[in-house]
Each structure stands twice: as structure tokens, then as C-alpha cells.
Amino acid sequence: MSVRIDGEKSEEVPALFERVRRVLRGPRPEKVPGLIGTACTLLGLLDIAAGVFPRFRHSRMHAAAEVLPGTLGPFTAAMAICAGVLLLLLAHALKRRKRRAWVAAVVLLPVGAVAQYVYRHSVCGTLLSLALLALLLRHRREFAALPDPRSRWKALANFALLGSGSVGLGMLIVSSHPGRVVGEPGFTERLEHVLYGLFGFEGPVGYTGGVSWTVGYSLGALGLLTAVTTSYLALRPENPAARLTDDDETRLRSLLELHGGRDSLGHFALRRDKGVVFSPSGKAAVCYRVVSGVMLASGDPIGDVEAWPGAIERFMEHARVHSWTPAVMGCSETGGEVWTRETGLDALELGDEAVVEVADFTLTGRAMRNVRQMVKRIERNGYETRVRRVADLCPEELGRIQRAAADWRGTDTERGFSMALGRIGDPADGDCVIATAHKTGEDGEPGPYGDLKAVLHFVPWGDHGMSLDLMRRDRSADPGMNELLIVAALQAASGLGVKRVSLNFAMFRSALARGERLGAGPVLRGWRGLLVFLSRWFQIESLYKFNAKFRPSWEPRFLVFRNTRDLPRIGFAAMQAEGFVTLALPRPFTRRPGSRRARPCAHLSTAPTAEREPQAA
């Protein structure tokens, strides 16, 4: 018995030493940025509270709140507030391992330590500042991320956000001394005092004692901080987002000529607002855009499948050095397998792409009855269709189609990213196909675009396919223009050498289809019910039903991501890239003639107009 106990004790001693060694060694290097960012957030909030609320400023917690950069003599409140704001601004960048944020923190920490010891004799605050500085210096290699793309629009955004935040903090500062206020100033007088104080002037609110100095210094410091940070962002050199160069586009077109038939989304890689990374051999490439710190690729890599791993490795390395979150939207099953195998990322089925085989398409049969009746009715109303290559259009007609498509869009924001080209009629896109609907025998004056009433634009999918890019229509045209033009394009495809056509992308199609089947379980029915509810805004179900009219085959598409916790951020970035959420500044003085509301691109999760219009009986 004693031997067994001694054995247990001998086993517990090394384990105890191991735990002590782990504590003394500190956190693992990869967790340091997150810990420091969280510490900066908490300390920033404490500093702001210490500067705004008098009682909190004199509490024992103030020594911990003033770690970075501390307070100086009579400017305690003002410096505490500025320190808190700066910490909050730096916290997210430190979590993302940004080098410039590390430099700023390393400069501020020793200043705070000196201030703590010389002016306040706070040994605790000094030691905490130095401990945090030592942690930053020890793990300096963890903070090597390069800056994000930037423009001078961020200066205006900083002025708006930090300015409004300064006004809100100023109202708290002015109202946090109830026993020292002269009279009973109302909301208007307090707001006026804040606005004057931010510009360094005395306001209408009076205080007894030295409180007026504290309030005045705090407001002035906030105003100065807003002005300095805005000036810095406005005057620093721009670092624009990556764009396709002429050489990049030439190389991508060469890859598409050889391997473009593998992925229906390949031609969309030629969007000129995307960046590109090539494999070391140059035989494969990944196109991407950076949105809100997410490096967002779309579709499969371009080029030889054997060279995909090299391009994917370059993509992941680019994301690592900038500390961007990698993600891929709309890749195929083969692409998803390569991405997950080469990077260790995870994949989630996003939806299905509708692909129609031209040889199998027909309007006969009971299943096509509704589409057939709608097309016949529209043709009897005096509409005709034309399906041609862009290269076969004369400049005048092409220009008319471009103007009509732009005006029928109805908004300054062009929607689409992963499954939209973003242009019509470019000389380099002569192989694209345009289907148009025209009203014949119409009485009265023709419209601004003649008899043109609707446009569909297709991009090449290798040598024998095409993929739907966008659908635009005149609002005064009869309902069913989209069905009419899709049928016309499918019927004319054989004459253009096209054997397969990719239509719209239906998000979560399989969940909708399985949830409405007989015998579906409660989980599937509940998930389908949620999707139907969300269709009130995103029309997920209606787009699926629109695609199903043409009896397509369904090809699954996937979202590739790193961690589940990244999904909300990736989703928000994807909505920004697709144009559903825009953070751009409004343009109140620009308006397109005849515009009414936005029109989405064909592949997005917004149903065509015909889905919301009366269908033929």
C-alpha cells in the first residue's frame, strides 16, 4: 500500500512542476495578440470611466485603469479619456497582429510607465505597464501583419464615428457633476457646451470649484484627438485594394482558354476589382477581394487542377502576412475538397447552381406547361427576341443596351461579386452572349431605348457553355420577360455552339427541397420554415422555384472557412462584396433617369421580377 502511495506522490510532483513551468512561461505565442487586444479593450473602458465619472476616478481601480498611457498632473481626466479612446482604437488591430498597432503600443507603454511613477507615484500602474510592454517585446514576431487596403474615405468615416462618439462622451462628462453645476441647464445648453468645448471654447454651462477646468480639458482633448486622427488618416499615403492589371488579365484569359470549361464561374474571375495570386508555376491562380478584413475568393481556382495547391498556398500566405480571414465563396465540390485538403479549412454547403443541358431542354410536356403558356402569351402581345454574341452587335446597338442596363439597374451600387462580371460590352468580352426582348408593332413614341424592353447577359463557360450574368428589364414591360429570354437563349444555344447553360444560384436549395417532401422530420421542416421566413427579404425560396421551372440539374456549391466563429464576419463581408450591404457614402445629388429601385444580378439571392408578378394560368 505504501509503495502505491509513494508512486502516486512521485507522479504528482512532475505534474505540479509542469503546471508551475507553464504559468512561469506565460501564454502560448499564438494567443498573445488576442489576450493583449482584450486587455487593451478592458483598460480602455476603465480609462474612459475614470476620466468621465469623478468618484470612479478616485477609486482604487484607477491604478489599473491608467496603465496605458496614464495621467499627468491636473490633466488626469483628459488624459485618461484620450488613453481609453486610443486603447479601444488599437485593440482590434492588436488582435489582428498588425505591426503598426504594435509599434504604437510599444511607444505609448513606456510613456505611461514614466507618467505613473513620476507624477502619481503609482508603483502598481508602472509595473503593469512594464509587464505589458515586456510581453509585447517578447512576442514581437507575432505582430508582423501588413496594413490593410486603405483610402482617404476612412478619414471621413473616422471623423463621423469618432466625432459622434466624442459628442456622446462629452454629454456624459458635462452631466457627471450634478452637485457642481450652476443653475439647471437643459439639454440644449449642455449640447452647446459640448460642441464649444470640442473646439476649445468655453460653453454656457458653469461649474463651481475646479470642475470647469476638468470638463474643459476633457472636451478639448476629445476634440484634439478627433482632429489629429482624422488629419493623419487624410494625409497618409493611400494603399488601394488590389486590382487586375492588364498583364494579370492576359494571363488569366490564357488560363481560361485552356481550362475555362471546368468551372462555370471561371470567367467571373476577370472582374477588374479583384486581385489575383498565381501559383509558382503560373499554371493556376486564385482571384480575391479584401472586404472588412476578409480575404474573399470566389469559385474554384483558375487553371490546371494539378497546380491548384501552389496557388492556394500563395493565397493562404498572402492572408497570413496581412492577418486577413481567408474564405472561399461558391466553389465546386472538387474545389472544396482541394481547399480543405491543402489548408485544413472547413466547408459548408451554400446552395446549388442550376445547370441546363441544351440537348435535353424542351417546352413540351406537362412539367413545362406554365413556362410554355407564359412564353406564348408574351409572344402574342407583340414581343420578339434576339440572341447574339457581343462581337456581332453594332456599336450603336451595343451602346443602347449598355445605357438601358445601367438605368434599369436603378442604383449606383452594382450588385454581384462571385457570380457577376460587372460590365457589358467590353471589347475583350466579345464571346459573351446578349439576349434582348423587343416590342414590335407598338403604337406611340418609342422609349428612350427604342423597342428594347429586357436584356440578359451571359459569359462564356469554356468552349461549349455559358453562364448567366445579369437580368435587366424595363418596368413598363409585360411580366415574364425573364422566362421569355431564358427560353430564347436555350433555344438559340445550339446555333452558338453552346451545349450547357448555367442559370441562377439558389441558396440552401437542398434544405428547401428536402423540407417540403413527405415524411420530412421536424428539424428539416423547422429549417425550411426559417428559410421561407427569410425569403420575405432575401427571396431564397422564390429564386429556387424560378430556377426549378426549367428542369435543371443541380450542382452544389460550397463556402470554405477557417473557424465557425468567423462565419458571421465572413457573411457580412460577403454581403458587402455582393452589394447587399454598402458602407459607401451616399450621393444625394446623383440620380439616373427613370430609376426606381435596385435590380440584382442573376446569380444573387434575389428573385427575378417575374417571381413577384402574376403568372400565366
C-alpha positions as CSV (number, residue, x, y, z in Angstrom):
1,M,0.0,0.0,0.0
2,S,2.8,2.4,0.9
3,V,4.6,1.7,-2.3
4,R,1.5,2.6,-4.3
5,I,1.0,5.9,-2.4
6,D,4.7,6.8,-2.9
7,G,4.2,6.0,-6.6
8,E,1.2,8.3,-6.8
9,K,3.1,11.1,-5.0
10,S,6.1,10.7,-7.3
11,E,3.8,11.0,-10.3
12,E,2.1,14.1,-8.9
13,V,5.3,16.0,-8.3
14,P,6.4,16.2,-12.0
15,A,2.8,17.2,-12.9
16,L,2.9,20.0,-10.4
17,F,6.3,21.2,-11.7
18,E,4.9,21.1,-15.2
19,R,1.9,23.3,-14.2
20,V,4.2,25.8,-12.5
21,R,6.5,25.9,-15.5
22,R,3.6,26.6,-17.8
23,V,2.5,29.5,-15.6
24,L,6.0,31.0,-15.5
25,R,6.4,30.5,-19.2
26,G,3.3,32.6,-19.9
27,P,0.7,32.2,-22.6
28,R,1.4,30.5,-25.9
29,P,2.7,32.9,-28.6
30,E,-0.3,32.4,-30.9
31,K,-2.7,33.5,-28.1
32,V,-0.7,36.6,-27.1
33,P,-2.3,39.0,-29.7
34,G,-5.8,38.1,-28.6
35,L,-5.0,38.4,-24.9
36,I,-3.3,41.8,-25.4
37,G,-6.2,43.1,-27.5
38,T,-8.7,42.0,-24.9
39,A,-6.6,43.7,-22.2
40,C,-6.5,46.9,-24.2
41,T,-10.2,46.9,-24.6
42,L,-10.9,46.5,-20.9
43,L,-8.3,49.0,-19.9
44,G,-9.6,51.5,-22.4
45,L,-13.1,51.2,-21.0
46,L,-11.7,51.6,-17.5
47,D,-9.7,54.7,-18.5
48,I,-12.8,56.3,-20.1
49,A,-14.8,55.6,-16.9
50,A,-12.0,57.0,-14.8
51,G,-12.0,60.2,-16.8
52,V,-15.7,60.7,-17.1
53,F,-17.0,59.8,-13.6
54,P,-15.4,61.6,-10.7
55,R,-16.0,59.0,-8.0
56,F,-14.6,56.2,-10.1
57,R,-11.5,58.3,-10.9
58,H,-10.6,58.4,-7.2
59,S,-11.2,54.7,-6.6
60,R,-8.5,52.1,-6.1
61,M,-9.3,50.6,-9.5
62,H,-7.9,53.7,-11.2
63,A,-4.3,52.5,-10.8
64,A,-5.2,49.6,-13.1
65,A,-7.3,51.8,-15.4
66,E,-4.4,54.2,-16.1
67,V,-1.9,51.6,-17.3
68,L,-1.6,53.0,-20.8
69,P,-0.6,55.8,-21.1
70,G,-1.6,57.1,-17.7
71,T,-2.5,60.6,-16.4
72,L,-0.4,63.7,-16.0
73,G,-0.9,66.1,-13.1
74,P,-4.0,68.4,-13.5
75,F,-4.8,66.8,-16.9
76,T,-5.8,63.5,-15.3
77,A,-9.3,63.2,-16.6
78,A,-8.5,64.4,-20.1
79,M,-5.5,62.1,-20.4
80,A,-7.5,59.1,-19.1
81,I,-10.3,59.7,-21.6
82,C,-7.8,60.0,-24.5
83,A,-5.9,56.9,-23.3
84,G,-9.1,54.9,-23.2
85,V,-10.1,56.0,-26.7
86,L,-6.7,55.2,-28.1
87,L,-6.7,51.8,-26.5
88,L,-10.1,51.0,-28.0
89,L,-8.8,52.1,-31.4
90,L,-5.7,49.9,-31.0
91,A,-7.3,46.8,-29.5
92,H,-8.8,45.3,-32.7
93,A,-5.6,45.9,-34.7
94,L,-3.5,44.2,-32.0
95,K,-5.8,41.2,-32.1
96,R,-5.2,41.1,-35.8
97,R,-1.4,41.2,-35.2
98,K,-0.9,44.5,-37.1
99,R,2.7,45.7,-36.9
100,R,1.8,49.4,-36.8
101,A,-0.5,48.8,-33.8
102,W,2.3,47.0,-32.0
103,V,4.7,50.0,-32.7
104,A,2.1,52.4,-31.3
105,A,1.5,50.3,-28.2
106,V,5.3,50.0,-27.6
107,V,5.7,53.8,-27.8
108,L,2.8,54.5,-25.5
109,L,3.6,52.0,-22.8
110,P,6.9,53.4,-21.5
111,V,5.4,56.9,-21.6
112,G,2.6,55.7,-19.4
113,A,5.0,53.9,-17.1
114,V,7.0,57.1,-16.6
115,A,3.9,59.2,-16.0
116,Q,2.6,56.7,-13.5
117,Y,5.8,56.8,-11.4
118,V,6.8,60.5,-11.7
119,Y,3.5,62.2,-11.4
120,R,1.3,59.8,-9.5
121,H,3.9,57.5,-7.7
122,S,1.8,54.5,-8.7
123,V,4.1,51.5,-8.5
124,C,1.2,49.2,-9.5
125,G,0.4,51.1,-12.6
126,T,4.1,51.3,-13.6
127,L,4.6,47.6,-13.1
128,L,1.6,46.7,-15.1
129,S,2.7,49.0,-18.0
130,L,6.1,47.5,-18.0
131,A,4.8,43.9,-17.8
132,L,2.6,44.5,-20.8
133,L,5.5,46.2,-22.6
134,A,7.7,43.1,-21.8
135,L,5.0,40.8,-23.2
136,L,4.8,42.8,-26.4
137,L,8.6,42.9,-26.9
138,R,9.0,39.2,-26.1
139,H,6.4,38.2,-28.7
140,R,7.2,40.9,-31.2
141,R,7.3,38.3,-34.0
142,E,3.6,37.6,-33.6
143,F,2.8,41.2,-34.7
144,A,4.1,41.2,-38.3
145,A,0.8,41.7,-40.3
146,L,1.0,44.3,-43.1
147,P,-1.6,47.1,-43.4
148,D,-5.0,46.6,-45.0
149,P,-6.0,48.4,-48.2
150,R,-7.0,51.9,-47.3
151,S,-8.2,55.1,-48.9
152,R,-8.9,58.6,-47.7
153,W,-12.6,57.7,-47.2
154,K,-11.5,56.3,-43.9
155,A,-10.6,59.8,-42.7
156,L,-14.2,60.9,-43.2
157,A,-15.5,57.8,-41.6
158,N,-13.2,58.4,-38.6
159,F,-14.4,62.0,-38.3
160,A,-18.0,60.9,-38.3
161,L,-17.6,58.0,-35.9
162,L,-15.1,59.5,-33.5
163,G,-16.9,62.8,-33.7
164,S,-20.2,61.4,-32.7
165,G,-18.5,59.3,-30.0
166,S,-16.9,62.5,-28.7
167,V,-20.2,64.2,-28.5
168,G,-21.7,61.3,-26.6
169,L,-18.8,61.2,-24.2
170,G,-18.9,64.9,-23.8
171,M,-22.6,64.8,-22.8
172,L,-21.6,62.3,-20.1
173,I,-18.8,64.5,-18.9
174,V,-20.9,67.6,-18.7
175,S,-23.7,65.7,-16.9
176,S,-21.4,63.8,-14.4
177,H,-21.0,66.6,-11.9
178,P,-24.6,67.2,-10.7
179,G,-23.5,68.9,-7.4
180,R,-21.2,71.4,-9.1
181,V,-23.4,72.8,-11.9
182,V,-24.5,76.4,-11.6
183,G,-28.3,76.6,-12.3
184,E,-30.3,73.9,-14.1
185,P,-29.1,73.9,-17.8
186,G,-31.3,72.0,-20.2
187,F,-30.3,69.5,-22.9
188,T,-29.7,72.3,-25.5
189,E,-27.4,74.2,-23.2
190,R,-25.4,71.0,-22.4
191,L,-25.1,70.1,-26.0
192,E,-24.0,73.6,-26.9
193,H,-21.4,73.4,-24.1
194,V,-20.1,70.1,-25.5
195,L,-19.8,71.5,-29.1
196,Y,-18.0,74.6,-27.9
197,G,-15.7,72.5,-25.7
198,L,-14.7,70.2,-28.5
199,F,-13.4,73.3,-30.4
200,G,-11.6,74.6,-27.3
201,F,-14.1,77.4,-26.3
202,E,-16.0,78.0,-23.0
203,G,-19.6,77.0,-23.2
204,P,-22.8,78.3,-21.4
205,V,-22.7,75.8,-18.6
206,G,-21.0,77.0,-15.4
207,Y,-19.4,74.9,-12.6
208,T,-18.2,75.6,-9.1
209,G,-14.7,74.9,-7.9
210,G,-12.2,73.5,-10.3
211,V,-14.7,71.3,-12.2
212,S,-14.9,73.7,-15.1
213,W,-11.1,73.1,-15.8
214,T,-11.7,69.3,-15.7
215,V,-14.6,69.5,-18.1
216,G,-12.9,72.0,-20.4
217,Y,-9.7,69.9,-20.6
218,S,-11.6,66.7,-21.2
219,L,-13.7,68.2,-24.0
220,G,-10.7,69.9,-25.6
221,A,-8.7,66.7,-25.5
222,L,-11.5,64.8,-27.3
223,G,-11.8,67.4,-30.0
224,L,-8.0,67.5,-30.4
225,L,-7.9,63.7,-30.6
226,T,-10.6,63.7,-33.3
227,A,-8.8,66.3,-35.3
228,V,-5.4,64.6,-35.1
229,T,-6.6,61.1,-36.0
230,T,-8.7,62.5,-38.9
231,S,-5.8,64.5,-40.2
232,Y,-3.4,61.5,-40.0
233,L,-5.8,59.3,-41.9
234,A,-6.4,62.0,-44.5
235,L,-2.7,62.8,-45.1
236,R,-1.2,59.4,-45.0
237,P,-0.5,57.8,-48.4
238,E,-3.2,55.6,-49.9
239,N,-2.8,51.9,-50.2
240,P,-5.6,50.9,-52.6
241,A,-7.0,47.5,-52.8
242,A,-5.5,45.1,-55.4
243,R,-6.9,45.3,-58.9
244,L,-6.4,43.2,-62.0
245,T,-3.6,44.7,-64.2
246,D,-3.6,44.3,-67.9
247,D,-0.9,41.6,-67.6
248,D,-2.9,39.8,-64.9
249,E,-6.0,39.8,-67.2
250,T,-4.0,38.5,-70.1
251,R,-2.6,35.6,-68.1
252,L,-6.0,34.8,-66.7
253,R,-7.5,34.7,-70.2
254,S,-4.8,32.3,-71.3
255,L,-5.6,30.0,-68.4
256,L,-9.3,30.2,-69.2
257,E,-8.7,29.3,-72.8
258,L,-7.1,26.0,-71.6
259,H,-9.2,25.2,-68.5
260,G,-12.2,27.5,-68.7
261,G,-14.7,24.7,-69.3
262,R,-14.1,23.1,-65.9
263,D,-15.9,25.8,-63.8
264,S,-19.0,27.8,-64.8
265,L,-17.8,30.7,-62.6
266,G,-14.3,30.9,-64.2
267,H,-15.0,33.9,-66.4
268,F,-16.2,35.9,-63.4
269,A,-12.6,35.9,-62.2
270,L,-12.0,38.6,-64.8
271,R,-13.8,41.2,-62.7
272,R,-11.3,44.1,-62.6
273,D,-12.0,44.9,-58.9
274,K,-10.4,41.7,-57.9
275,G,-6.8,40.9,-57.0
276,V,-5.0,37.7,-58.1
277,V,-2.3,35.4,-56.8
278,F,-0.6,32.9,-59.2
279,S,1.0,29.6,-58.4
280,P,4.8,29.4,-58.6
281,S,4.5,27.7,-62.0
282,G,2.0,30.3,-63.3
283,K,-0.4,27.5,-64.3
284,A,-3.1,28.3,-61.7
285,A,-4.5,31.4,-60.0
286,V,-6.9,32.4,-57.2
287,C,-8.8,35.7,-57.6
288,Y,-10.0,37.5,-54.5
289,R,-11.1,40.8,-52.9
290,V,-10.4,42.0,-49.4
291,V,-13.6,43.2,-47.6
292,S,-13.6,44.2,-43.9
293,G,-10.5,42.1,-43.2
294,V,-11.8,39.0,-45.0
295,M,-9.8,37.8,-48.0
296,L,-12.7,36.5,-50.1
297,A,-12.1,34.2,-53.0
298,S,-14.9,33.1,-55.4
299,G,-15.4,29.9,-57.3
300,D,-12.6,27.4,-58.0
301,P,-9.0,28.4,-58.7
302,I,-8.4,29.1,-62.4
303,G,-6.1,26.8,-64.4
304,D,-4.7,23.3,-64.2
305,V,-6.0,21.3,-61.2
306,E,-2.5,19.9,-60.6
307,A,-1.3,23.5,-60.0
308,W,-4.1,24.5,-57.7
309,P,-2.2,23.7,-54.4
310,G,0.5,26.1,-55.4
311,A,-2.0,29.0,-56.0
312,I,-3.9,28.1,-52.8
313,E,-0.6,28.1,-50.8
314,R,0.2,31.6,-52.1
315,F,-3.4,32.7,-51.2
316,M,-3.1,31.5,-47.7
317,E,0.4,33.0,-47.3
318,H,-1.0,36.4,-48.5
319,A,-3.8,36.2,-46.0
320,R,-1.3,35.3,-43.2
321,V,1.1,38.2,-43.7
322,H,-1.8,40.6,-43.7
323,S,-3.7,38.9,-40.9
324,W,-6.8,38.6,-43.1
325,T,-9.5,35.9,-42.6
326,P,-9.4,33.5,-45.6
327,A,-12.7,32.4,-47.1
328,V,-14.0,31.0,-50.4
329,M,-17.5,31.5,-51.8
330,G,-19.2,29.3,-54.3
331,C,-16.5,26.7,-55.0
332,S,-17.5,23.3,-56.5
333,E,-17.3,20.0,-54.7
334,T,-13.9,19.3,-56.3
335,G,-12.7,22.7,-55.4
336,G,-13.9,22.4,-51.8
337,E,-12.1,19.1,-51.5
338,V,-8.8,20.6,-52.7
339,W,-9.2,23.7,-50.5
340,T,-9.9,21.7,-47.3
341,R,-7.2,19.1,-48.0
342,E,-4.5,21.7,-48.7
343,T,-5.3,24.2,-46.0
344,G,-7.2,22.4,-43.2
345,L,-10.2,24.7,-43.7
346,D,-13.8,23.5,-43.3
347,A,-16.5,23.6,-45.9
348,L,-20.3,24.3,-45.7
349,E,-22.8,23.6,-48.5
350,L,-24.0,27.0,-49.5
351,G,-26.6,26.1,-52.2
352,D,-27.0,24.8,-55.7
353,E,-26.3,26.1,-59.2
354,A,-28.9,25.4,-61.8
355,V,-27.4,23.9,-65.0
356,V,-29.5,23.2,-68.1
357,E,-28.3,20.8,-70.8
358,V,-29.3,22.3,-74.1
359,A,-29.9,19.0,-75.8
360,D,-32.4,17.9,-73.1
361,F,-34.3,21.2,-72.9
362,T,-37.8,21.3,-74.4
363,L,-41.1,23.2,-73.8
364,T,-43.2,20.2,-74.4
365,G,-44.7,18.1,-71.6
366,R,-46.8,18.9,-68.5
367,A,-43.9,19.9,-66.4
368,M,-43.2,22.9,-68.7
369,R,-46.8,23.9,-69.1
370,N,-46.6,27.2,-67.1
371,V,-43.4,28.3,-68.8
372,R,-44.8,27.4,-72.2
373,Q,-48.1,29.3,-71.7
374,M,-46.3,32.4,-70.4
375,V,-43.9,32.5,-73.3
376,K,-46.7,32.1,-75.8
377,R,-48.8,34.8,-74.2
378,I,-45.9,37.3,-74.2
379,E,-45.1,36.5,-77.9
380,R,-48.8,37.1,-78.7
381,N,-48.5,40.5,-77.1
382,G,-46.0,41.6,-79.7
383,Y,-42.6,40.7,-78.3
384,E,-39.7,39.2,-80.2
385,T,-36.3,38.0,-79.0
386,R,-32.7,38.2,-80.4
387,V,-29.7,36.2,-79.1
388,R,-26.3,37.2,-80.4
389,R,-22.6,37.4,-79.5
390,V,-21.4,40.8,-78.2
391,A,-18.9,40.8,-81.1
392,D,-21.8,40.7,-83.6
393,L,-23.5,43.8,-82.3
394,C,-23.0,47.2,-83.9
395,P,-21.6,49.9,-81.7
396,E,-24.9,51.9,-81.7
397,E,-27.0,49.0,-80.5
398,L,-24.4,47.9,-78.0
399,G,-24.3,51.4,-76.5
400,R,-28.1,51.5,-76.3
401,I,-28.1,48.1,-74.4
402,Q,-25.3,49.3,-72.0
403,R,-27.3,52.5,-71.2
404,A,-30.5,50.6,-70.7
405,A,-28.9,48.0,-68.5
406,A,-27.3,50.8,-66.4
407,D,-30.6,52.7,-66.0
408,W,-32.8,49.7,-65.4
409,R,-30.4,48.7,-62.5
410,G,-31.8,51.7,-60.6
411,T,-29.0,52.3,-58.1
412,D,-25.4,53.4,-58.0
413,T,-24.4,50.1,-56.4
414,E,-23.6,47.3,-58.9
415,R,-24.6,44.1,-57.2
416,G,-22.6,40.9,-57.6
417,F,-19.1,39.6,-56.9
418,S,-18.7,35.9,-57.1
419,M,-21.1,35.3,-60.0
420,A,-21.2,38.6,-61.8
421,L,-18.8,40.2,-64.3
422,G,-19.7,43.8,-63.5
423,R,-19.6,45.1,-67.1
424,I,-21.4,44.6,-70.5
425,G,-19.9,45.1,-74.0
426,D,-16.2,45.3,-73.2
427,P,-14.2,44.8,-76.4
428,A,-12.3,42.0,-74.7
429,D,-15.6,40.1,-73.9
430,G,-16.7,39.6,-77.5
431,D,-17.6,35.9,-76.8
432,C,-20.3,36.9,-74.3
433,V,-23.9,36.4,-75.3
434,I,-26.7,39.0,-75.1
435,A,-30.3,38.1,-75.3
436,T,-32.7,41.0,-75.9
437,A,-36.5,41.4,-75.9
438,H,-38.1,43.9,-78.3
439,K,-41.7,45.2,-78.5
440,T,-42.9,45.1,-82.1
441,G,-45.9,47.0,-83.6
442,E,-46.1,49.4,-80.6
443,D,-48.2,52.5,-81.1
444,G,-47.0,55.9,-80.0
445,E,-43.5,57.3,-79.5
446,P,-40.7,54.8,-78.8
447,G,-39.0,54.8,-75.4
448,P,-35.5,56.2,-74.7
449,Y,-34.0,52.8,-75.9
450,G,-36.3,52.3,-78.9
451,D,-38.2,49.0,-78.7
452,L,-35.7,47.4,-76.3
453,K,-37.6,46.0,-73.2
454,A,-35.3,43.5,-71.5
455,V,-31.7,42.2,-71.5
456,L,-29.9,39.0,-70.4
457,H,-26.1,38.8,-70.4
458,F,-24.2,35.5,-70.5
459,V,-20.5,35.0,-70.1
460,P,-18.5,32.1,-71.7
461,W,-18.1,28.8,-69.9
462,G,-15.3,27.2,-71.8
463,D,-15.9,26.5,-75.5
464,H,-19.3,24.9,-75.2
465,G,-21.1,26.6,-72.3
466,M,-22.3,29.9,-71.0
467,S,-23.2,31.3,-67.6
468,L,-25.9,33.8,-66.8
469,D,-24.5,37.1,-65.6
470,L,-27.4,39.5,-65.2
471,M,-31.1,40.2,-66.0
472,R,-32.4,43.7,-66.5
473,R,-35.8,44.8,-67.8
474,D,-37.9,47.9,-68.4
475,R,-40.5,48.2,-65.6
476,S,-43.2,49.1,-68.2
477,A,-42.7,45.8,-70.0
478,D,-45.1,42.9,-69.5
479,P,-44.3,40.3,-66.8
480,G,-42.4,37.2,-67.8
481,M,-39.6,38.9,-69.6
482,N,-37.0,36.7,-67.8
483,E,-38.7,33.5,-68.7
484,L,-39.1,34.6,-72.3
485,L,-35.4,35.5,-72.7
486,I,-34.1,32.4,-70.9
487,V,-36.2,30.1,-73.2
488,A,-34.9,32.1,-76.2
489,A,-31.3,31.8,-75.1
490,L,-31.7,28.0,-74.5
491,Q,-33.3,27.5,-77.9
492,A,-30.6,29.6,-79.7
493,A,-27.7,28.0,-77.8
494,S,-27.2,25.1,-80.3
495,G,-26.6,27.6,-83.1
496,L,-24.0,29.4,-81.0
497,G,-22.2,26.1,-80.2
498,V,-23.4,26.1,-76.6
499,K,-24.2,22.7,-75.0
500,R,-24.9,23.7,-71.4
501,V,-26.1,26.9,-69.7
502,S,-25.7,27.8,-66.0
503,L,-28.6,29.8,-64.6
504,N,-29.2,31.3,-61.2
505,F,-27.7,30.2,-57.9
506,A,-30.2,29.0,-55.3
507,M,-29.1,29.3,-51.7
508,F,-29.9,26.4,-49.4
509,R,-31.9,24.7,-52.2
510,S,-31.4,21.2,-50.9
511,A,-32.8,22.2,-47.5
512,L,-35.9,23.7,-49.1
513,A,-36.4,20.6,-51.3
514,R,-36.0,18.1,-48.6
515,G,-38.1,20.1,-46.1
516,E,-41.2,20.0,-48.3
517,R,-41.1,16.3,-49.1
518,L,-43.5,13.9,-47.5
519,G,-42.0,12.4,-44.3
520,A,-39.6,15.3,-43.6
521,G,-38.7,15.4,-39.9
522,P,-39.2,18.3,-37.5
523,V,-35.7,19.6,-37.9
524,L,-35.9,19.8,-41.7
525,R,-39.3,21.4,-41.5
526,G,-38.2,23.9,-39.0
527,W,-35.1,24.8,-41.1
528,R,-37.3,25.1,-44.2
529,G,-39.7,27.3,-42.3
530,L,-36.9,29.7,-41.2
531,L,-35.7,29.9,-44.9
532,V,-39.2,30.7,-46.0
533,F,-39.5,33.4,-43.4
534,L,-36.1,34.9,-44.5
535,S,-37.4,34.8,-48.1
536,R,-39.5,37.8,-47.3
537,W,-36.3,39.8,-47.5
538,F,-33.9,37.7,-49.5
539,Q,-36.4,35.7,-51.6
540,I,-34.5,32.4,-51.2
541,E,-37.5,30.2,-51.8
542,S,-38.8,32.2,-54.8
543,L,-35.4,32.0,-56.6
544,Y,-35.3,28.3,-56.1
545,K,-38.8,27.9,-57.6
546,F,-37.9,30.1,-60.5
547,N,-34.8,28.0,-61.4
548,A,-36.8,24.8,-61.0
549,K,-39.2,25.9,-63.8
550,F,-36.5,25.0,-66.4
551,R,-35.9,21.4,-65.1
552,P,-32.2,21.9,-64.5
553,S,-29.6,19.6,-62.9
554,W,-28.3,21.0,-59.6
555,E,-24.6,21.4,-58.9
556,P,-23.7,22.0,-55.2
557,R,-21.6,25.0,-54.3
558,F,-19.7,25.4,-51.0
559,L,-18.4,28.0,-48.6
560,V,-14.9,27.3,-47.3
561,F,-13.9,28.9,-44.0
562,R,-11.4,28.6,-41.2
563,N,-13.4,28.7,-37.9
564,T,-17.1,28.6,-37.1
565,R,-16.7,31.8,-35.2
566,D,-15.6,33.5,-38.4
567,L,-18.9,32.8,-40.2
568,P,-20.7,36.0,-39.1
569,R,-17.8,38.1,-40.2
570,I,-17.5,36.2,-43.5
571,G,-21.2,36.5,-44.1
572,F,-21.1,40.3,-43.5
573,A,-18.1,40.7,-45.8
574,A,-19.8,38.6,-48.5
575,M,-23.0,40.8,-48.3
576,Q,-20.7,43.8,-48.7
577,A,-18.9,42.3,-51.7
578,E,-22.2,41.3,-53.3
579,G,-23.6,44.8,-52.9
580,F,-26.4,43.9,-50.4
581,V,-24.7,45.9,-47.7
582,T,-22.9,49.1,-48.7
583,L,-20.8,51.3,-46.4
584,A,-20.1,53.8,-49.2
585,L,-21.1,57.4,-48.7
586,P,-24.5,58.4,-50.3
587,R,-24.7,60.5,-53.3
588,P,-27.8,62.7,-52.8
589,F,-27.3,64.8,-55.9
590,T,-27.0,62.0,-58.5
591,R,-30.0,60.2,-59.9
592,R,-30.4,58.1,-63.0
593,P,-33.3,59.0,-65.3
594,G,-36.2,56.6,-64.8
595,S,-34.6,54.8,-61.9
596,R,-36.9,53.4,-59.3
597,R,-35.2,50.8,-57.2
598,A,-32.2,48.4,-57.3
599,R,-32.1,45.4,-59.5
600,P,-29.9,42.5,-58.6
601,C,-27.7,40.3,-60.7
602,A,-29.0,37.0,-61.8
603,H,-26.9,34.7,-59.6
604,L,-27.7,36.5,-56.4
605,S,-30.2,35.5,-53.8
606,T,-32.9,38.0,-55.1
607,A,-35.6,36.5,-57.3
608,P,-36.3,37.8,-60.8
609,T,-39.1,40.2,-61.2
610,A,-41.3,37.6,-62.8
611,E,-41.5,35.8,-59.5
612,R,-43.4,38.6,-57.9
613,E,-45.7,39.2,-60.9
614,P,-48.9,37.3,-61.9
615,Q,-48.1,34.1,-63.7
616,A,-50.0,32.7,-66.7
617,A,-52.8,30.3,-65.9
